[in-house]
Amino acid sequence: MEPALRFTRLWADSETLKGSNDQIQYTAAVSKYINKHRVKVQTDLSFDEQMNSRKDTYTNAWIYRLQVEIGI
């Protein structure tokens, strides 16, 4: 089993990403291999915060993901 914590920050460049928001994301994840690495189950929960610089407002969201990989 492997726990993980991630922090991500994206800055929207005014020239190339017009209309995009600055974004911060905090993630907690867990991965588990089953049956001698033939099956992998991975899940994570993220809190996403976006800053709209034109309106000076924040938009928050929770994101949950679940992934299962099956090998031969």
HELIX and SHEET records of a PDB file:
SHEET    1   A 4 GLU A   2  LEU A  10  0                                        
SHEET    2   A 4 ASP A  22  ILE A  34 -1                                        
SHEET    3   A 4 VAL A  39  ASN A  52 -1                                        
SHEET    4   A 4 THR A  57  ILE A  70 -1                                        
END                                                                             
